[in-house]
Amino acid sequence: MHANIWTGNKEQPKAEALAIAGDTILAIGSSSEILKLKGSKTEIIDLQGKFVSPGFIDSHVHLLMGVNSLLSVQLREVNSKQAFISKIAAFLKLSMQVLRL
């Protein structure tokens, strides 16, 4: 209620209120539109014009380990001699293309 919500939607870039059930956003719109969805157990939080934006998720990458995995052939899933040879050959081909050898 009475929020300044950035939606990220070009068709509706801003909104005033949203309805949530558990971890699901049910609706987003004006305060009056969302109030129409009010039930007997509805909790209303008046944000008094505060800004709301979608959450951001930190992928938490360990940079050196991530780079190392890109620079080496991954053989953990290999279960045969032919698969081993194919994986090494594909990695060598890609490495040569990247290095332009």
C-alpha positions in Angstrom: 0.0 0.0 0.0 1.2 3.5 -0.8 4.5 2.2 -2.1 6.8 3.4 -4.9 7.3 0.0 -6.7 9.6 -0.4 -9.6 8.2 -3.4 -11.6 10.8 -3.8 -14.4 7.8 -4.1 -16.8 7.8 -1.6 -19.7 4.0 -1.8 -19.8 3.6 -0.9 -16.1 7.0 0.5 -14.9 5.6 1.6 -11.5 2.9 0.5 -9.1 1.6 1.4 -5.6 0.8 -1.9 -4.1 1.1 -5.7 -4.4 -0.7 -8.7 -3.1 1.4 -11.6 -1.8 0.4 -15.1 -0.7 3.3 -17.0 0.9 6.2 -16.6 -1.6 4.0 -15.7 -4.6 3.1 -12.3 -5.9 -0.6 -12.5 -6.8 -1.1 -9.0 -8.2 0.5 -5.6 -8.6 -1.2 -2.3 -9.2 -2.7 0.7 -7.6 -3.6 0.7 -3.9 -7.3 0.8 -4.7 -7.0 -2.2 -7.1 -5.1 -4.3 -4.6 -7.4 -3.4 -1.7 -10.2 -5.1 -3.7 -8.4 -8.4 -3.1 -8.4 -8.0 0.7 -9.7 -10.9 2.7 -10.4 -11.5 6.4 -6.9 -12.6 7.1 -5.2 -10.0 4.9 -2.3 -8.1 6.5 -1.9 -4.6 5.1 1.4 -2.9 5.3 1.5 0.8 4.5 4.9 1.6 3.0 4.3 5.4 3.1 5.9 6.0 -0.3 9.0 3.9 0.3 10.8 2.4 -2.7 10.4 -1.3 -3.5 12.4 -3.2 -6.2 12.8 -6.9 -7.2 15.4 -8.8 -5.1 18.9 -9.3 -6.4 20.6 -12.7 -6.0 24.3 -13.1 -5.3 25.6 -16.0 -7.3 28.6 -16.2 -4.9 31.3 -17.3 -7.3 34.8 -18.1 -6.1 36.6 -16.3 -8.9 39.9 -18.3 -9.1 38.0 -21.7 -8.8 35.6 -20.5 -11.5 38.3 -19.4 -13.9 40.3 -22.6 -13.3 37.2 -24.7 -14.2 37.0 -22.8 -17.5 40.6 -23.4 -18.3 40.7 -27.1 -17.7 39.0 -30.1 -19.1 36.2 -31.5 -16.9 36.4 -35.3 -16.6 34.3 -36.1 -13.5 31.4 -37.4 -15.6 33.5 -39.5 -18.0 32.7 -43.2 -17.7 34.5 -44.8 -20.7 37.8 -44.6 -22.6 36.1 -43.3 -25.7 34.3 -40.5 -23.7 37.7 -39.6 -22.1 39.3 -39.3 -25.5 36.3 -37.3 -26.9 36.3 -34.9 -24.0 40.1 -34.3 -24.3 39.9 -33.8 -28.1 37.0 -31.4 -27.8 38.7 -29.3 -25.1 42.0 -29.3 -27.2 40.1 -28.1 -30.3 38.3 -25.3 -28.4 41.6 -24.3 -26.7 43.4 -24.1 -30.1 40.5 -21.9 -31.5 40.7 -19.6 -28.5 44.5 -19.3 -28.8 44.2 -19.2 -32.6 46.8 -21.9 -33.1 
